[in-house]
Amino acid sequence: MIKRITSIFLMVVLGVFMMTGCGDSASENDRKDGGNSSKTEENQPQNLMGSGVKEFSAEELLSGKHHVEMDIEGKGTIKLELDADQAPISVTNFINLTKDGFYNGLSFHRVLAGSLIQGGSPTYDAMGGVDYTIKGEFTLNGVNNTLSHTRGAISMARTNDYNGGGCQFFIMASDFAGYDGQYAVFGYVTEGMEIVDDICNNTPTQDRNGMVARADQPIISEVRAID
C-alpha cells in the first residue's frame, strides 16, 4: 500500500513539473483547452505568445539520425543522438536553435531528483521561450512517435497545450512510461548520463515543482550540432 501511494504521489508531482514546464506559448488564460489557465497551479507561464505554431516545409524538415553535444559548465559533455524520423519537427527545431547558438549560456532551471532535468529557457525559469510554438509529436496529438521516456530520453517540454512547446526540453534520469504519448521524445543520451545523474541528484531546489534558484542552476555553456 505504501509503495502504491508513493507511486501515485510521484506521478502527480511529475505531471505538475512538466505541465508548467515551458513558457513558449501564449497566455494560456484564454485557451479553451485549459492550457495554464488554472491559477491554482504554481509558477504558471505568462503571456509569451509570439507568432503561433511554426510550420516547416518538407524541404526544411530533417530526417534520419543527428548528433549533438551539450557542454555543461564544470561537469563535462552530454552527447545525444536525435531521431528525426520519429520526431522531425522537434529535431529540426532543436537543431536550428542549436546552430543559432540559442542554448549557449542557458541552464537547467528545474530538477526532480532521480527523475529528470529541464532546461533551455532564455529567462532561466519556467516562463521563457521563443516567439513561436511547434506541433507536439506524440500520440495524443495524432503523431505516431514510438520513442519512449526511458532513462536518457530527451523530450520537449510544453504547456497544457499539445502544441505548446518551443525551446525547453527535459532529459530523463529514470524510466517513466507515464509521459509516453503525451510528450515528444526526440532522441537519447549516448554518453554523459553520469552528468545527468549528478545534476539530478545534487542540485538544490526551491519548491515542489523542482525550481532551481538562479545561482544554483547548472549552466549549458554550449550545444553543438555534429551532424
C-alpha positions in Angstrom: 0.0 0.0 0.0 2.8 2.4 0.9 4.6 1.7 -2.4 1.3 2.4 -4.3 0.7 5.7 -2.5 4.3 6.7 -3.2 4.0 5.8 -6.9 0.8 7.8 -7.2 2.3 10.8 -5.5 5.4 10.7 -7.8 3.2 10.7 -10.9 1.2 13.7 -9.6 4.4 15.7 -8.9 5.9 14.7 -12.3 2.8 15.8 -14.0 2.8 19.2 -12.3 6.5 19.5 -13.0 6.2 19.1 -16.7 2.8 20.7 -17.4 4.0 24.0 -16.1 7.3 23.5 -18.0 7.6 25.8 -21.0 6.5 29.3 -21.4 7.0 29.3 -25.1 3.3 29.9 -25.7 0.7 32.4 -25.2 -1.2 33.4 -22.2 -2.9 30.1 -21.5 -5.6 32.1 -19.7 -7.5 32.4 -23.0 -7.3 28.8 -24.2 -10.4 26.7 -24.2 -8.4 23.6 -23.5 -7.3 25.0 -20.2 -3.7 25.5 -21.1 -2.2 27.1 -18.0 -5.3 28.9 -17.0 -5.6 27.1 -13.7 -4.5 29.7 -11.3 -4.2 27.1 -8.5 -1.1 25.7 -10.2 2.3 27.2 -9.2 4.7 29.0 -11.5 2.4 29.1 -14.5 3.7 30.5 -17.8 2.6 34.0 -18.5 1.7 35.8 -21.8 4.6 34.9 -24.0 2.8 34.0 -27.3 4.6 35.0 -30.4 3.5 34.2 -33.9 1.7 31.0 -33.2 2.6 27.4 -34.3 5.5 27.4 -36.6 5.1 25.5 -39.9 8.1 23.7 -41.5 8.2 22.9 -45.2 9.0 19.4 -46.4 12.4 20.7 -47.5 13.2 22.2 -44.1 12.3 19.1 -42.1 15.3 16.8 -41.2 15.2 13.0 -41.4 17.4 10.3 -40.1 19.7 10.4 -37.1 21.6 13.6 -35.9 24.1 14.1 -33.2 24.6 17.0 -30.8 27.0 17.7 -27.9 25.9 19.6 -24.8 28.7 21.1 -22.6 27.7 21.6 -19.0 29.9 24.1 -17.2 32.3 22.4 -14.8 30.8 18.9 -15.4 31.5 17.7 -18.9 29.7 16.9 -22.1 26.4 15.2 -22.7 26.2 13.6 -26.1 22.8 12.9 -27.7 21.5 11.1 -30.8 18.3 12.7 -32.2 15.8 10.8 -34.3 14.2 12.9 -37.0 12.3 10.0 -38.5 10.3 9.8 -35.3 10.1 13.5 -34.4 11.1 15.6 -37.4 9.6 18.8 -36.2 11.2 18.6 -32.7 14.6 17.6 -34.1 14.6 20.2 -36.8 13.6 22.9 -34.3 16.2 21.8 -31.8 19.0 21.7 -34.4 18.0 25.1 -35.8 18.1 26.6 -32.4 21.4 24.9 -31.7 23.0 26.2 -34.9 21.8 29.7 -34.0 23.6 29.4 -30.6 20.3 29.8 -28.8 21.1 27.4 -26.0 24.7 28.6 -25.3 24.8 30.1 -21.8 21.3 28.9 -20.7 20.7 26.4 -17.9 18.8 23.7 -16.2 16.2 25.6 -14.2 14.1 22.6 -13.0 15.3 19.4 -11.4 13.3 16.5 -10.0 15.7 14.3 -8.0 16.2 10.9 -9.5 13.7 11.6 -12.3 14.6 14.4 -14.8 16.2 17.7 -15.5 14.7 20.5 -17.6 16.4 23.4 -19.3 16.5 25.6 -22.4 14.7 28.7 -21.0 16.1 32.1 -22.1 14.7 33.6 -18.9 16.2 30.9 -16.7 12.8 29.9 -15.3 9.6 28.1 -16.5 8.3 31.1 -18.4 10.9 31.7 -21.0 10.5 30.7 -24.6 10.8 31.7 -28.3 8.3 33.7 -30.2 6.5 30.7 -31.7 5.5 27.2 -30.7 5.8 23.8 -32.5 3.5 20.9 -33.0 3.7 18.3 -30.3 4.8 15.0 -31.9 3.1 12.4 -29.7 0.1 10.0 -29.9 -2.4 12.3 -28.1 -1.7 14.9 -30.8 -2.2 12.5 -33.7 1.5 11.7 -34.3 2.8 8.1 -34.2 6.0 8.7 -32.3 7.0 5.4 -30.7 10.0 6.6 -28.7 9.7 6.1 -25.0 10.6 8.1 -21.9 13.2 5.7 -20.8 16.4 6.7 -18.9 18.4 9.1 -21.2 15.5 10.2 -23.3 15.4 13.9 -24.3 11.8 15.2 -24.8 10.1 18.5 -25.5 8.6 20.4 -22.5 5.3 22.1 -23.2 2.4 23.9 -21.6 -1.0 22.1 -21.3 -1.5 23.0 -25.0 -0.4 20.0 -27.0 1.3 22.4 -29.4 2.7 24.4 -26.5 6.5 23.6 -26.8 9.2 25.6 -28.5 12.6 25.5 -26.9 12.5 24.0 -23.4 13.4 20.3 -23.1 13.9 17.7 -20.4 16.2 14.7 -20.1 15.0 11.6 -18.2 17.2 10.2 -15.4 14.9 7.2 -15.0 12.2 5.4 -16.9 8.7 6.9 -16.7 6.3 5.5 -19.3 3.5 7.8 -18.0 4.8 10.5 -20.3 4.7 8.3 -23.4 2.1 9.6 -25.9 1.9 12.9 -24.1 5.3 14.5 -24.7 7.6 14.3 -27.7 10.7 12.2 -27.2 13.1 13.1 -29.9 16.4 11.4 -29.0 18.5 9.8 -26.4 21.7 10.4 -24.5 24.6 8.3 -25.8 27.3 9.5 -23.5 27.3 11.5 -20.3 24.4 10.1 -18.2 26.7 10.5 -15.2 26.4 14.2 -15.7 22.6 14.0 -15.9 22.6 12.0 -12.7 24.9 14.5 -11.0 22.6 17.4 -11.9 19.5 15.4 -11.0 20.8 14.3 -7.6 22.9 17.2 -6.4 21.1 20.3 -7.5 19.2 22.1 -4.7 15.6 23.0 -5.5 13.3 25.6 -4.1 9.8 24.1 -4.2 7.7 21.0 -5.0 7.9 21.9 -8.7 11.7 21.5 -8.7 12.5 25.1 -9.4 16.2 25.9 -9.0 17.5 29.3 -7.8 19.3 31.1 -10.5 22.6 30.9 -8.6 22.3 27.1 -8.3 21.4 26.4 -11.9 23.8 24.2 -13.9 24.9 26.2 -17.0 24.8 24.9 -20.5 27.9 26.5 -21.8 27.5 25.3 -25.4 25.4 23.0 -27.6 26.9 21.9 -30.9 25.3 20.2 -33.8 27.8 17.5 -35.0 25.8 16.1 -38.0 
